[in-house]
Amino acid sequence: MKLDNPCIGVCKFDAATGMCKACFRTRDERKTWKSVSDDSRAEIIALRPERERALIAAGVAITPSKPKKDKKKGEKKRDKKESKKKDKKSKQKADETKMKKKEKKEKKSKKAKG
């Protein structure tokens, strides 16, 4: 059974304890998470409540309102493509608006000359 990674995407470490202020793991535990056994992961997770209480008591724990949502590779790519499409459309609209303004200016200057 593979245990979920407790990371919530914050990764800010407390200098005094060396623990992440959000997932309550040490730097070494964070770095080796993928390579350690499930038993080791279970031990790390079992320490979490105690570590969390300590960091909350010290006033340094980060408790996010929304934890990181893990996205699959395909979802990330799709989101990136959609974002690029939106950016491209908004740039096209801005370019069209500039062209219309330029055309209006040219018509006004022609009328003023003629």
C-alpha positions in Angstrom: 0.0 0.0 0.0 1.5 3.3 -1.1 1.0 6.2 1.4 0.1 9.6 0.0 2.7 12.4 0.1 1.7 14.8 2.8 3.1 17.8 0.9 0.7 20.6 0.3 3.0 22.7 -2.0 4.2 25.3 0.5 7.7 24.1 1.5 8.8 26.6 4.1 11.2 25.3 6.7 11.5 26.4 10.3 15.1 27.3 11.1 14.9 26.1 14.7 13.4 22.7 14.1 14.3 22.0 10.4 10.7 21.0 9.7 8.5 22.1 7.0 5.9 24.5 8.4 3.1 23.0 6.3 3.6 19.2 6.0 5.8 18.8 9.2 8.6 16.8 7.7 12.3 17.4 7.8 14.2 18.3 4.7 15.7 14.8 4.5 12.3 13.2 4.9 10.9 15.3 2.1 13.9 14.5 -0.2 13.8 10.8 0.4 10.0 10.4 0.5 9.7 8.6 -2.9 12.6 6.2 -2.1 11.7 5.1 1.5 9.6 2.1 2.4 5.9 2.3 3.3 6.9 1.5 6.9 9.2 4.5 7.0 6.5 6.7 5.5 4.0 5.5 8.1 6.4 6.4 10.9 6.9 9.9 9.4 3.1 10.3 9.2 2.6 9.1 12.7 5.0 11.9 13.9 2.9 14.5 12.2 0.4 15.4 14.9 3.1 15.8 17.5 5.2 18.0 15.2 2.2 20.0 14.1 1.2 20.8 17.7 4.8 21.9 18.4 5.0 24.2 15.4 1.5 25.6 16.2 2.6 26.2 19.8 5.7 28.0 18.5 3.5 30.1 16.2 5.3 29.1 13.0 3.0 26.4 11.5 1.2 27.2 8.2 -2.3 26.0 7.9 -3.5 26.6 4.4 -7.2 27.1 3.7 -7.0 25.0 0.6 -4.5 22.2 0.3 -2.7 21.7 -3.0 -4.7 19.7 -5.5 -2.6 17.1 -7.2 -3.1 17.3 -10.9 -2.2 14.6 -13.4 0.3 15.3 -16.1 -2.5 15.5 -18.7 -4.5 17.9 -16.7 -1.5 20.2 -16.3 -0.9 20.2 -20.0 -4.5 20.8 -20.8 -4.7 23.7 -18.4 -1.5 25.2 -19.9 -2.9 24.9 -23.4 -6.2 26.6 -22.3 -4.3 29.4 -20.7 -2.2 29.9 -23.8 -5.4 30.0 -25.9 -7.0 32.6 -23.6 -3.8 34.7 -23.7 -3.7 34.5 -27.5 -7.4 35.5 -27.9 -7.0 38.5 -25.5 -3.9 39.6 -27.4 -5.8 39.3 -30.7 -8.6 41.4 -29.3 -6.1 44.1 -28.1 -4.5 44.1 -31.5 -7.9 44.5 -33.2 -8.8 47.4 -30.9 -5.5 49.1 -31.6 -6.1 48.7 -35.4 -9.6 50.2 -35.1 -8.3 53.2 -33.1 -5.6 53.7 -35.7 -8.1 53.6 -38.6 -10.3 56.2 -36.8 -7.3 58.5 -36.3 -6.4 58.2 -40.0 -10.0 59.0 -41.1 -10.1 62.0 -38.8 -6.7 63.3 -40.1 -8.0 62.8 -43.8 -11.2 64.7 -43.0 -9.2 67.5 -41.4 -6.9 67.8 -44.4 -9.6 67.5 -47.0 
